[in-house]
Structure formats: C-alpha cells, structure tokens
C-alpha cells in the first residue's frame, strides 16, 4: 500500500513532537552534567530551534523511501534488473 504525502507529513509531525518532548526531558537531565544551567523557557526555545529541521528531514526521508519503494515495485530499477519478456 502506498503512503500518501499527507500521511507522510502526519507521521513526520508525530515523530517530531515525540522527539521534542524527549529532547526537552533529556536536556533538563543532561545539561547540568555539563555545567549548563538554563530555565524551562530556554530548554523549550532550544528544542524549537531543531523542530523545523527535524520535521523537514523526516518528511523528505519518508518521501525518498516512498519513491524508492514505488520505483522498486514498478520494476524501475535503474536498468539493473533484467528486462521483462514482451507481453503477447
């Protein structure tokens, strides 16, 4: 089954939201180990700086792999597969 672009975007957004929450929690725990003291507002802002990049990365990778899957399924293997016999 083919994944639509809209569902690729929904998946990427869900992935980024989950990653954002985990990143904030990780920053709160790890930053003090390195002597970095920040408040919650700074943690949220730092996390937001990466959200856009993560969203675009996730969406583009999903579309790339979907294109590869569709190309492989349709038999377009960049000339590396043996040609199909003619239909009669």
PyMOL Python script that loads the backbone (N, CA, C, O; Angstrom):
from pymol import cmd

cmd.read_pdbstr("""\
ATOM      1  N   UNK A   1       0.843  -1.171   0.000  1.00  0.00           N
ATOM      2  CA  UNK A   1       0.000   0.000   0.000  1.00  0.00           C
ATOM      3  C   UNK A   1       0.893   1.241   0.000  1.00  0.00           C
ATOM      4  O   UNK A   1       1.903   1.292   0.702  1.00  0.00           O
ATOM      5  N   UNK A   2       0.515   2.219  -0.781  1.00  0.00           N
ATOM      6  CA  UNK A   2       1.289   3.452  -0.899  1.00  0.00           C
ATOM      7  C   UNK A   2       0.873   4.441   0.184  1.00  0.00           C
ATOM      8  O   UNK A   2      -0.313   4.600   0.472  1.00  0.00           O
ATOM      9  N   UNK A   3       1.870   5.105   0.782  1.00  0.00           N
ATOM     10  CA  UNK A   3       1.576   6.127   1.778  1.00  0.00           C
ATOM     11  C   UNK A   3       1.437   7.468   1.069  1.00  0.00           C
ATOM     12  O   UNK A   3       2.288   7.840   0.262  1.00  0.00           O
ATOM     13  N   UNK A   4       0.367   8.191   1.370  1.00  0.00           N
ATOM     14  CA  UNK A   4       0.145   9.493   0.745  1.00  0.00           C
ATOM     15  C   UNK A   4       1.104  10.529   1.329  1.00  0.00           C
ATOM     16  O   UNK A   4       1.692  10.330   2.392  1.00  0.00           O
ATOM     17  N   UNK A   5       1.242  11.623   0.615  1.00  0.00           N
ATOM     18  CA  UNK A   5       2.082  12.726   1.110  1.00  0.00           C
ATOM     19  C   UNK A   5       1.528  13.283   2.413  1.00  0.00           C
ATOM     20  O   UNK A   5       2.285  13.632   3.319  1.00  0.00           O
ATOM     21  N   UNK A   6       0.206  13.365   2.504  1.00  0.00           N
ATOM     22  CA  UNK A   6      -0.408  13.889   3.724  1.00  0.00           C
ATOM     23  C   UNK A   6      -0.092  12.994   4.918  1.00  0.00           C
ATOM     24  O   UNK A   6       0.225  13.485   6.001  1.00  0.00           O
ATOM     25  N   UNK A   7      -0.178  11.680   4.718  1.00  0.00           N
ATOM     26  CA  UNK A   7       0.134  10.770   5.824  1.00  0.00           C
ATOM     27  C   UNK A   7       1.629  10.788   6.148  1.00  0.00           C
ATOM     28  O   UNK A   7       2.013  10.593   7.301  1.00  0.00           O
ATOM     29  N   UNK A   8       2.473  11.020   5.141  1.00  0.00           N
ATOM     30  CA  UNK A   8       3.908  11.182   5.409  1.00  0.00           C
ATOM     31  C   UNK A   8       4.127  12.382   6.319  1.00  0.00           C
ATOM     32  O   UNK A   8       4.936  12.331   7.245  1.00  0.00           O
ATOM     33  N   UNK A   9       3.403  13.457   6.048  1.00  0.00           N
ATOM     34  CA  UNK A   9       3.524  14.658   6.866  1.00  0.00           C
ATOM     35  C   UNK A   9       3.008  14.398   8.283  1.00  0.00           C
ATOM     36  O   UNK A   9       3.641  14.816   9.253  1.00  0.00           O
ATOM     37  N   UNK A  10       1.877  13.720   8.415  1.00  0.00           N
ATOM     38  CA  UNK A  10       1.330  13.402   9.737  1.00  0.00           C
ATOM     39  C   UNK A  10       2.327  12.555  10.527  1.00  0.00           C
ATOM     40  O   UNK A  10       2.557  12.805  11.710  1.00  0.00           O
ATOM     41  N   UNK A  11       2.911  11.563   9.878  1.00  0.00           N
ATOM     42  CA  UNK A  11       3.900  10.715  10.553  1.00  0.00           C
ATOM     43  C   UNK A  11       5.110  11.527  10.992  1.00  0.00           C
ATOM     44  O   UNK A  11       5.596  11.373  12.113  1.00  0.00           O
ATOM     45  N   UNK A  12       5.595  12.393  10.105  1.00  0.00           N
ATOM     46  CA  UNK A  12       6.768  13.214  10.429  1.00  0.00           C
ATOM     47  C   UNK A  12       6.458  14.154  11.597  1.00  0.00           C
ATOM     48  O   UNK A  12       7.295  14.330  12.482  1.00  0.00           O
ATOM     49  N   UNK A  13       5.271  14.756  11.611  1.00  0.00           N
ATOM     50  CA  UNK A  13       4.891  15.664  12.699  1.00  0.00           C
ATOM     51  C   UNK A  13       4.817  14.901  14.022  1.00  0.00           C
ATOM     52  O   UNK A  13       5.329  15.373  15.037  1.00  0.00           O
ATOM     53  N   UNK A  14       4.180  13.718  14.018  1.00  0.00           N
ATOM     54  CA  UNK A  14       4.084  12.916  15.242  1.00  0.00           C
ATOM     55  C   UNK A  14       5.470  12.538  15.746  1.00  0.00           C
ATOM     56  O   UNK A  14       5.732  12.573  16.948  1.00  0.00           O
ATOM     57  N   UNK A  15       6.352  12.178  14.826  1.00  0.00           N
ATOM     58  CA  UNK A  15       7.714  11.812  15.191  1.00  0.00           C
ATOM     59  C   UNK A  15       8.453  12.998  15.807  1.00  0.00           C
ATOM     60  O   UNK A  15       9.164  12.840  16.799  1.00  0.00           O
ATOM     61  N   UNK A  16       8.289  14.171  15.226  1.00  0.00           N
ATOM     62  CA  UNK A  16       8.966  15.361  15.736  1.00  0.00           C
ATOM     63  C   UNK A  16       8.415  15.758  17.107  1.00  0.00           C
ATOM     64  O   UNK A  16       9.180  16.142  17.992  1.00  0.00           O
ATOM     65  N   UNK A  17       7.111  15.669  17.288  1.00  0.00           N
ATOM     66  CA  UNK A  17       6.528  16.021  18.593  1.00  0.00           C
ATOM     67  C   UNK A  17       7.054  15.087  19.679  1.00  0.00           C
ATOM     68  O   UNK A  17       7.458  15.535  20.752  1.00  0.00           O
ATOM     69  N   UNK A  18       7.047  13.791  19.393  1.00  0.00           N
ATOM     70  CA  UNK A  18       7.571  12.832  20.372  1.00  0.00           C
ATOM     71  C   UNK A  18       9.048  13.100  20.646  1.00  0.00           C
ATOM     72  O   UNK A  18       9.489  13.056  21.794  1.00  0.00           O
ATOM     73  N   UNK A  19       9.806  13.378  19.595  1.00  0.00           N
ATOM     74  CA  UNK A  19      11.224  13.682  19.754  1.00  0.00           C
ATOM     75  C   UNK A  19      11.454  14.964  20.538  1.00  0.00           C
ATOM     76  O   UNK A  19      12.392  15.048  21.331  1.00  0.00           O
ATOM     77  N   UNK A  20      10.608  15.957  20.321  1.00  0.00           N
ATOM     78  CA  UNK A  20      10.727  17.235  21.020  1.00  0.00           C
ATOM     79  C   UNK A  20      10.539  17.052  22.520  1.00  0.00           C
ATOM     80  O   UNK A  20      11.323  17.564  23.318  1.00  0.00           O
ATOM     81  N   UNK A  21       9.491  16.315  22.898  1.00  0.00           N
ATOM     82  CA  UNK A  21       9.232  16.074  24.318  1.00  0.00           C
ATOM     83  C   UNK A  21      10.402  15.316  24.945  1.00  0.00           C
ATOM     84  O   UNK A  21      10.854  15.657  26.037  1.00  0.00           O
ATOM     85  N   UNK A  22      10.883  14.297  24.255  1.00  0.00           N
ATOM     86  CA  UNK A  22      12.018  13.529  24.764  1.00  0.00           C
ATOM     87  C   UNK A  22      13.282  14.396  24.845  1.00  0.00           C
ATOM     88  O   UNK A  22      14.051  14.278  25.799  1.00  0.00           O
ATOM     89  N   UNK A  23      13.498  15.257  23.859  1.00  0.00           N
ATOM     90  CA  UNK A  23      14.677  16.132  23.860  1.00  0.00           C
ATOM     91  C   UNK A  23      14.652  17.102  25.039  1.00  0.00           C
ATOM     92  O   UNK A  23      15.676  17.323  25.687  1.00  0.00           O
ATOM     93  N   UNK A  24      13.491  17.677  25.316  1.00  0.00           N
ATOM     94  CA  UNK A  24      13.375  18.610  26.441  1.00  0.00           C
ATOM     95  C   UNK A  24      13.703  17.883  27.748  1.00  0.00           C
ATOM     96  O   UNK A  24      14.464  18.387  28.574  1.00  0.00           O
ATOM     97  N   UNK A  25      13.123  16.698  27.925  1.00  0.00           N
ATOM     98  CA  UNK A  25      13.393  15.933  29.143  1.00  0.00           C
ATOM     99  C   UNK A  25      14.878  15.585  29.245  1.00  0.00           C
ATOM    100  O   UNK A  25      15.465  15.662  30.324  1.00  0.00           O
ATOM    101  N   UNK A  26      15.476  15.204  28.125  1.00  0.00           N
ATOM    102  CA  UNK A  26      16.905  14.860  28.110  1.00  0.00           C
ATOM    103  C   UNK A  26      17.761  16.077  28.437  1.00  0.00           C
ATOM    104  O   UNK A  26      18.710  15.974  29.214  1.00  0.00           O
ATOM    105  N   UNK A  27      17.437  17.225  27.855  1.00  0.00           N
ATOM    106  CA  UNK A  27      18.192  18.453  28.135  1.00  0.00           C
ATOM    107  C   UNK A  27      18.145  18.799  29.624  1.00  0.00           C
ATOM    108  O   UNK A  27      19.155  19.179  30.216  1.00  0.00           O
ATOM    109  N   UNK A  28      16.965  18.662  30.215  1.00  0.00           N
ATOM    110  CA  UNK A  28      16.807  19.002  31.632  1.00  0.00           C
ATOM    111  C   UNK A  28      17.706  18.127  32.496  1.00  0.00           C
ATOM    112  O   UNK A  28      18.238  18.587  33.506  1.00  0.00           O
ATOM    113  N   UNK A  29      17.876  16.871  32.102  1.00  0.00           N
ATOM    114  CA  UNK A  29      18.717  15.952  32.866  1.00  0.00           C
ATOM    115  C   UNK A  29      20.195  16.127  32.532  1.00  0.00           C
ATOM    116  O   UNK A  29      21.031  16.145  33.435  1.00  0.00           O
ATOM    117  N   UNK A  30      20.529  16.255  31.246  1.00  0.00           N
ATOM    118  CA  UNK A  30      21.927  16.201  30.809  1.00  0.00           C
ATOM    119  C   UNK A  30      22.655  17.544  30.924  1.00  0.00           C
ATOM    120  O   UNK A  30      23.833  17.570  31.282  1.00  0.00           O
ATOM    121  N   UNK A  31      21.985  18.645  30.630  1.00  0.00           N
ATOM    122  CA  UNK A  31      22.670  19.948  30.653  1.00  0.00           C
ATOM    123  C   UNK A  31      23.410  20.203  31.963  1.00  0.00           C
ATOM    124  O   UNK A  31      24.558  20.644  31.923  1.00  0.00           O
ATOM    125  N   UNK A  32      22.803  19.944  33.126  1.00  0.00           N
ATOM    126  CA  UNK A  32      23.536  20.199  34.376  1.00  0.00           C
ATOM    127  C   UNK A  32      24.829  19.382  34.503  1.00  0.00           C
ATOM    128  O   UNK A  32      25.769  19.832  35.158  1.00  0.00           O
ATOM    129  N   UNK A  33      24.894  18.206  33.897  1.00  0.00           N
ATOM    130  CA  UNK A  33      26.115  17.401  33.942  1.00  0.00           C
ATOM    131  C   UNK A  33      27.279  18.125  33.291  1.00  0.00           C
ATOM    132  O   UNK A  33      28.438  17.879  33.623  1.00  0.00           O
ATOM    133  N   UNK A  34      26.962  19.036  32.345  1.00  0.00           N
ATOM    134  CA  UNK A  34      27.995  19.786  31.641  1.00  0.00           C
ATOM    135  C   UNK A  34      28.098  21.225  32.132  1.00  0.00           C
ATOM    136  O   UNK A  34      28.747  22.059  31.500  1.00  0.00           O
ATOM    137  N   UNK A  35      27.465  21.507  33.242  1.00  0.00           N
ATOM    138  CA  UNK A  35      27.529  22.844  33.813  1.00  0.00           C
ATOM    139  C   UNK A  35      26.677  23.861  33.077  1.00  0.00           C
ATOM    140  O   UNK A  35      26.892  25.065  33.220  1.00  0.00           O
ATOM    141  N   UNK A  36      25.723  23.403  32.299  1.00  0.00           N
ATOM    142  CA  UNK A  36      24.839  24.312  31.564  1.00  0.00           C
ATOM    143  C   UNK A  36      23.561  24.455  32.372  1.00  0.00           C
ATOM    144  O   UNK A  36      22.794  23.504  32.525  1.00  0.00           O
ATOM    145  N   UNK A  37      23.348  25.648  32.880  1.00  0.00           N
ATOM    146  CA  UNK A  37      22.165  25.915  33.691  1.00  0.00           C
ATOM    147  C   UNK A  37      21.217  26.797  32.888  1.00  0.00           C
ATOM    148  O   UNK A  37      21.555  27.930  32.545  1.00  0.00           O
ATOM    149  N   UNK A  38      20.034  26.277  32.590  1.00  0.00           N
ATOM    150  CA  UNK A  38      19.024  27.041  31.861  1.00  0.00           C
ATOM    151  C   UNK A  38      17.665  26.775  32.484  1.00  0.00           C
ATOM    152  O   UNK A  38      17.455  25.785  33.185  1.00  0.00           O
ATOM    153  N   UNK A  39      16.764  27.678  32.208  1.00  0.00           N
ATOM    154  CA  UNK A  39      15.396  27.508  32.683  1.00  0.00           C
ATOM    155  C   UNK A  39      14.555  26.779  31.643  1.00  0.00           C
ATOM    156  O   UNK A  39      15.012  26.484  30.539  1.00  0.00           O
ATOM    157  N   UNK A  40      13.324  26.498  32.022  1.00  0.00           N
ATOM    158  CA  UNK A  40      12.425  25.777  31.129  1.00  0.00           C
ATOM    159  C   UNK A  40      12.214  26.536  29.815  1.00  0.00           C
ATOM    160  O   UNK A  40      12.165  25.921  28.750  1.00  0.00           O
ATOM    161  N   UNK A  41      12.091  27.853  29.880  1.00  0.00           N
ATOM    162  CA  UNK A  41      11.881  28.643  28.658  1.00  0.00           C
ATOM    163  C   UNK A  41      13.043  28.459  27.680  1.00  0.00           C
ATOM    164  O   UNK A  41      12.831  28.337  26.474  1.00  0.00           O
ATOM    165  N   UNK A  42      14.265  28.439  28.204  1.00  0.00           N
ATOM    166  CA  UNK A  42      15.428  28.230  27.341  1.00  0.00           C
ATOM    167  C   UNK A  42      15.437  26.824  26.748  1.00  0.00           C
ATOM    168  O   UNK A  42      15.756  26.641  25.573  1.00  0.00           O
ATOM    169  N   UNK A  43      15.085  25.835  27.564  1.00  0.00           N
ATOM    170  CA  UNK A  43      15.009  24.465  27.051  1.00  0.00           C
ATOM    171  C   UNK A  43      13.994  24.369  25.917  1.00  0.00           C
ATOM    172  O   UNK A  43      14.262  23.750  24.887  1.00  0.00           O
ATOM    173  N   UNK A  44      12.836  24.979  26.107  1.00  0.00           N
ATOM    174  CA  UNK A  44      11.804  24.945  25.071  1.00  0.00           C
ATOM    175  C   UNK A  44      12.266  25.650  23.798  1.00  0.00           C
ATOM    176  O   UNK A  44      12.001  25.178  22.693  1.00  0.00           O
ATOM    177  N   UNK A  45      12.956  26.781  23.955  1.00  0.00           N
ATOM    178  CA  UNK A  45      13.450  27.527  22.802  1.00  0.00           C
ATOM    179  C   UNK A  45      14.533  26.755  22.057  1.00  0.00           C
ATOM    180  O   UNK A  45      14.529  26.705  20.827  1.00  0.00           O
ATOM    181  N   UNK A  46      15.446  26.162  22.789  1.00  0.00           N
ATOM    182  CA  UNK A  46      16.495  25.348  22.162  1.00  0.00           C
ATOM    183  C   UNK A  46      15.857  24.194  21.396  1.00  0.00           C
ATOM    184  O   UNK A  46      16.248  23.906  20.265  1.00  0.00           O
ATOM    185  N   UNK A  47      14.889  23.543  22.002  1.00  0.00           N
ATOM    186  CA  UNK A  47      14.196  22.453  21.327  1.00  0.00           C
ATOM    187  C   UNK A  47      13.488  22.907  20.066  1.00  0.00           C
ATOM    188  O   UNK A  47      13.521  22.208  19.053  1.00  0.00           O
ATOM    189  N   UNK A  48      12.846  24.070  20.111  1.00  0.00           N
ATOM    190  CA  UNK A  48      12.158  24.596  18.929  1.00  0.00           C
ATOM    191  C   UNK A  48      13.109  24.898  17.776  1.00  0.00           C
ATOM    192  O   UNK A  48      12.728  24.810  16.609  1.00  0.00           O
ATOM    193  N   UNK A  49      14.344  25.252  18.109  1.00  0.00           N
ATOM    194  CA  UNK A  49      15.320  25.553  17.054  1.00  0.00           C
ATOM    195  C   UNK A  49      15.552  24.341  16.160  1.00  0.00           C
ATOM    196  O   UNK A  49      15.892  24.483  14.985  1.00  0.00           O
ATOM    197  N   UNK A  50      15.364  23.145  16.724  1.00  0.00           N
ATOM    198  CA  UNK A  50      15.596  21.919  15.968  1.00  0.00           C
ATOM    199  C   UNK A  50      14.330  21.289  15.398  1.00  0.00           C
ATOM    200  O   UNK A  50      14.414  20.380  14.572  1.00  0.00           O
ATOM    201  N   UNK A  51      13.169  21.753  15.824  1.00  0.00           N
ATOM    202  CA  UNK A  51      11.921  21.146  15.373  1.00  0.00           C
ATOM    203  C   UNK A  51      11.737  21.285  13.867  1.00  0.00           C
ATOM    204  O   UNK A  51      11.408  20.307  13.196  1.00  0.00           O
ATOM    205  N   UNK A  52      11.939  22.456  13.337  1.00  0.00           N
ATOM    206  CA  UNK A  52      11.768  22.669  11.891  1.00  0.00           C
ATOM    207  C   UNK A  52      12.680  21.774  11.074  1.00  0.00           C
ATOM    208  O   UNK A  52      12.254  21.158  10.098  1.00  0.00           O
ATOM    209  N   UNK A  53      13.940  21.709  11.481  1.00  0.00           N
ATOM    210  CA  UNK A  53      14.900  20.875  10.769  1.00  0.00           C
ATOM    211  C   UNK A  53      14.491  19.403  10.847  1.00  0.00           C
ATOM    212  O   UNK A  53      14.546  18.688   9.846  1.00  0.00           O
ATOM    213  N   UNK A  54      14.086  18.957  12.019  1.00  0.00           N
ATOM    214  CA  UNK A  54      13.669  17.570  12.190  1.00  0.00           C
ATOM    215  C   UNK A  54      12.434  17.249  11.359  1.00  0.00           C
ATOM    216  O   UNK A  54      12.344  16.176  10.762  1.00  0.00           O
ATOM    217  N   UNK A  55      11.494  18.169  11.322  1.00  0.00           N
ATOM    218  CA  UNK A  55      10.275  17.960  10.555  1.00  0.00           C
ATOM    219  C   UNK A  55      10.582  17.818   9.066  1.00  0.00           C
ATOM    220  O   UNK A  55      10.107  16.891   8.411  1.00  0.00           O
ATOM    221  N   UNK A  56      11.372  18.733   8.545  1.00  0.00           N
ATOM    222  CA  UNK A  56      11.736  18.678   7.127  1.00  0.00           C
ATOM    223  C   UNK A  56      12.530  17.411   6.820  1.00  0.00           C
ATOM    224  O   UNK A  56      12.272  16.741   5.820  1.00  0.00           O
ATOM    225  N   UNK A  57      13.488  17.086   7.675  1.00  0.00           N
ATOM    226  CA  UNK A  57      14.293  15.875   7.486  1.00  0.00           C
ATOM    227  C   UNK A  57      13.416  14.629   7.458  1.00  0.00           C
ATOM    228  O   UNK A  57      13.551  13.795   6.563  1.00  0.00           O
ATOM    229  N   UNK A  58      12.525  14.499   8.424  1.00  0.00           N
ATOM    230  CA  UNK A  58      11.660  13.328   8.490  1.00  0.00           C
ATOM    231  C   UNK A  58      10.752  13.206   7.284  1.00  0.00           C
ATOM    232  O   UNK A  58      10.567  12.112   6.749  1.00  0.00           O
ATOM    233  N   UNK A  59      10.181  14.325   6.850  1.00  0.00           N
ATOM    234  CA  UNK A  59       9.286  14.313   5.698  1.00  0.00           C
ATOM    235  C   UNK A  59      10.042  13.949   4.422  1.00  0.00           C
ATOM    236  O   UNK A  59       9.587  13.106   3.648  1.00  0.00           O
ATOM    237  N   UNK A  60      11.193  14.581   4.202  1.00  0.00           N
ATOM    238  CA  UNK A  60      11.957  14.308   2.985  1.00  0.00           C
ATOM    239  C   UNK A  60      12.482  12.878   2.940  1.00  0.00           C
ATOM    240  O   UNK A  60      12.463  12.246   1.884  1.00  0.00           O
ATOM    241  N   UNK A  61      12.945  12.367   4.066  1.00  0.00           N
ATOM    242  CA  UNK A  61      13.400  10.973   4.080  1.00  0.00           C
ATOM    243  C   UNK A  61      12.243  10.017   3.808  1.00  0.00           C
ATOM    244  O   UNK A  61      12.406   9.042   3.074  1.00  0.00           O
ATOM    245  N   UNK A  62      11.084  10.285   4.390  1.00  0.00           N
ATOM    246  CA  UNK A  62       9.920   9.441   4.144  1.00  0.00           C
ATOM    247  C   UNK A  62       9.557   9.452   2.661  1.00  0.00           C
ATOM    248  O   UNK A  62       9.279   8.403   2.081  1.00  0.00           O
ATOM    249  N   UNK A  63       9.559  10.642   2.045  1.00  0.00           N
ATOM    250  CA  UNK A  63       9.214  10.734   0.621  1.00  0.00           C
ATOM    251  C   UNK A  63      10.265  10.031  -0.231  1.00  0.00           C
ATOM    252  O   UNK A  63       9.919   9.377  -1.215  1.00  0.00           O
ATOM    253  N   UNK A  64      11.547  10.155   0.131  1.00  0.00           N
ATOM    254  CA  UNK A  64      12.616   9.479  -0.603  1.00  0.00           C
ATOM    255  C   UNK A  64      12.408   7.970  -0.561  1.00  0.00           C
ATOM    256  O   UNK A  64      12.456   7.308  -1.597  1.00  0.00           O
ATOM    257  N   UNK A  65      12.178   7.426   0.626  1.00  0.00           N
ATOM    258  CA  UNK A  65      11.994   5.986   0.740  1.00  0.00           C
ATOM    259  C   UNK A  65      10.706   5.528   0.076  1.00  0.00           C
ATOM    260  O   UNK A  65      10.647   4.418  -0.453  1.00  0.00           O
ATOM    261  N   UNK A  66       9.681   6.358   0.094  1.00  0.00           N
ATOM    262  CA  UNK A  66       8.448   6.016  -0.616  1.00  0.00           C
ATOM    263  C   UNK A  66       8.700   5.977  -2.115  1.00  0.00           C
ATOM    264  O   UNK A  66       8.196   5.090  -2.804  1.00  0.00           O
ATOM    265  N   UNK A  67       9.474   6.928  -2.627  1.00  0.00           N
ATOM    266  CA  UNK A  67       9.800   6.931  -4.056  1.00  0.00           C
ATOM    267  C   UNK A  67      10.614   5.694  -4.432  1.00  0.00           C
ATOM    268  O   UNK A  67      10.391   5.097  -5.486  1.00  0.00           O
ATOM    269  N   UNK A  68      11.538   5.316  -3.585  1.00  0.00           N
ATOM    270  CA  UNK A  68      12.339   4.108  -3.833  1.00  0.00           C
ATOM    271  C   UNK A  68      11.436   2.886  -3.829  1.00  0.00           C
ATOM    272  O   UNK A  68      11.563   2.017  -4.692  1.00  0.00           O
ATOM    273  N   UNK A  69      10.527   2.810  -2.864  1.00  0.00           N
ATOM    274  CA  UNK A  69       9.616   1.670  -2.791  1.00  0.00           C
ATOM    275  C   UNK A  69       8.745   1.572  -4.029  1.00  0.00           C
ATOM    276  O   UNK A  69       8.571   0.486  -4.582  1.00  0.00           O
ATOM    277  N   UNK A  70       8.196   2.698  -4.469  1.00  0.00           N
ATOM    278  CA  UNK A  70       7.333   2.705  -5.647  1.00  0.00           C
ATOM    279  C   UNK A  70       8.138   2.337  -6.891  1.00  0.00           C
ATOM    280  O   UNK A  70       7.664   1.574  -7.733  1.00  0.00           O
ATOM    281  N   UNK A  71       9.352   2.875  -7.012  1.00  0.00           N
ATOM    282  CA  UNK A  71      10.190   2.549  -8.172  1.00  0.00           C
ATOM    283  C   UNK A  71      10.520   1.066  -8.204  1.00  0.00           C
ATOM    284  O   UNK A  71      10.491   0.448  -9.269  1.00  0.00           O
ATOM    285  N   UNK A  72      10.833   0.490  -7.054  1.00  0.00           N
ATOM    286  CA  UNK A  72      11.146  -0.937  -6.991  1.00  0.00           C
ATOM    287  C   UNK A  72       9.926  -1.788  -7.305  1.00  0.00           C
ATOM    288  O   UNK A  72      10.039  -2.828  -7.954  1.00  0.00           O
ATOM    289  N   UNK A  73       8.798  -1.361  -6.861  1.00  0.00           N
ATOM    290  CA  UNK A  73       7.576  -2.124  -7.093  1.00  0.00           C
ATOM    291  C   UNK A  73       7.161  -2.078  -8.555  1.00  0.00           C
ATOM    292  O   UNK A  73       6.611  -3.045  -9.082  1.00  0.00           O
ATOM    293  N   UNK A  74       7.426  -0.948  -9.212  1.00  0.00           N
ATOM    294  CA  UNK A  74       7.012  -0.811 -10.610  1.00  0.00           C
ATOM    295  C   UNK A  74       8.013  -1.446 -11.561  1.00  0.00           C
ATOM    296  O   UNK A  74       7.781  -1.489 -12.769  1.00  0.00           O
ATOM    297  N   UNK A  75       9.125  -1.940 -11.025  1.00  0.00           N
ATOM    298  CA  UNK A  75      10.107  -2.590 -11.883  1.00  0.00           C
ATOM    299  C   UNK A  75      11.172  -1.646 -12.390  1.00  0.00           C
ATOM    300  O   UNK A  75      12.073  -2.070 -13.114  1.00  0.00           O
ATOM    301  N   UNK A  76      11.095  -0.376 -12.030  1.00  0.00           N
ATOM    302  CA  UNK A  76      12.114   0.594 -12.451  1.00  0.00           C
ATOM    303  C   UNK A  76      13.288   0.491 -11.498  1.00  0.00           C
ATOM    304  O   UNK A  76      13.274   1.074 -10.413  1.00  0.00           O
ATOM    305  N   UNK A  77      14.296  -0.249 -11.905  1.00  0.00           N
ATOM    306  CA  UNK A  77      15.446  -0.463 -11.047  1.00  0.00           C
ATOM    307  C   UNK A  77      16.696   0.192 -11.648  1.00  0.00           C
ATOM    308  O   UNK A  77      17.816  -0.270 -11.433  1.00  0.00           O
ATOM    309  N   UNK A  78      16.488   1.248 -12.386  1.00  0.00           N
ATOM    310  CA  UNK A  78      17.625   1.980 -12.935  1.00  0.00           C
ATOM    311  C   UNK A  78      18.441   1.175 -13.929  1.00  0.00           C
ATOM    312  O   UNK A  78      19.650   1.375 -14.048  1.00  0.00           O
ATOM    313  N   UNK A  79      17.793   0.266 -14.644  1.00  0.00           N
ATOM    314  CA  UNK A  79      18.492  -0.524 -15.646  1.00  0.00           C
ATOM    315  C   UNK A  79      19.255  -1.697 -15.078  1.00  0.00           C
ATOM    316  O   UNK A  79      20.000  -2.353 -15.807  1.00  0.00           O
ATOM    317  N   UNK A  80      19.093  -1.984 -13.789  1.00  0.00           N
ATOM    318  CA  UNK A  80      19.848  -3.070 -13.159  1.00  0.00           C
ATOM    319  C   UNK A  80      19.099  -4.396 -13.165  1.00  0.00           C
ATOM    320  O   UNK A  80      19.690  -5.446 -12.913  1.00  0.00           O
ATOM    321  N   UNK A  81      17.827  -4.353 -13.447  1.00  0.00           N
ATOM    322  CA  UNK A  81      17.051  -5.597 -13.479  1.00  0.00           C
ATOM    323  C   UNK A  81      17.000  -6.127 -14.894  1.00  0.00           C
ATOM    324  O   UNK A  81      17.159  -5.380 -15.859  1.00  0.00           O
ATOM    325  N   UNK A  82      16.777  -7.430 -15.009  1.00  0.00           N
ATOM    326  CA  UNK A  82      16.630  -7.999 -16.346  1.00  0.00           C
ATOM    327  C   UNK A  82      15.327  -7.518 -16.931  1.00  0.00           C
ATOM    328  O   UNK A  82      14.334  -7.385 -16.217  1.00  0.00           O
ATOM    329  N   UNK A  83      15.319  -7.254 -18.239  1.00  0.00           N
ATOM    330  CA  UNK A  83      14.060  -6.774 -18.857  1.00  0.00           C
ATOM    331  C   UNK A  83      12.992  -7.840 -18.821  1.00  0.00           C
ATOM    332  O   UNK A  83      13.275  -9.035 -18.904  1.00  0.00           O
ATOM    333  N   UNK A  84      11.741  -7.379 -18.693  1.00  0.00           N
ATOM    334  CA  UNK A  84      10.622  -8.308 -18.693  1.00  0.00           C
ATOM    335  C   UNK A  84      10.379  -8.797 -20.113  1.00  0.00           C
ATOM    336  O   UNK A  84      10.590  -8.052 -21.070  1.00  0.00           O
ATOM    337  N   UNK A  85       9.939 -10.043 -20.260  1.00  0.00           N
ATOM    338  CA  UNK A  85       9.639 -10.530 -21.601  1.00  0.00           C
ATOM    339  C   UNK A  85       8.427  -9.789 -22.154  1.00  0.00           C
ATOM    340  O   UNK A  85       7.554  -9.370 -21.393  1.00  0.00           O
ATOM    341  N   UNK A  86       8.369  -9.628 -23.466  1.00  0.00           N
ATOM    342  CA  UNK A  86       7.218  -8.910 -24.070  1.00  0.00           C
ATOM    343  C   UNK A  86       5.913  -9.656 -23.829  1.00  0.00           C
ATOM    344  O   UNK A  86       5.877 -10.886 -23.827  1.00  0.00           O
ATOM    345  N   UNK A  87       4.840  -8.893 -23.627  1.00  0.00           N
ATOM    346  CA  UNK A  87       3.512  -9.485 -23.411  1.00  0.00           C
ATOM    347  C   UNK A  87       2.916  -9.844 -24.769  1.00  0.00           C
ATOM    348  O   UNK A  87       3.051  -9.098 -25.738  1.00  0.00           O
ATOM    349  N   UNK A  88       2.270 -10.975 -24.821  1.00  0.00           N
ATOM    350  CA  UNK A  88       1.655 -11.379 -26.108  1.00  0.00           C
ATOM    351  C   UNK A  88       0.172 -11.464 -26.009  1.00  0.00           C
ATOM    352  O   UNK A  88      -0.495 -11.788 -26.991  1.00  0.00           O
TER     353      UNK A  88
END
""", "prot")
cmd.dss("prot")
cmd.show_as("cartoon", "prot")
cmd.util.cbc("prot")
cmd.orient("prot")
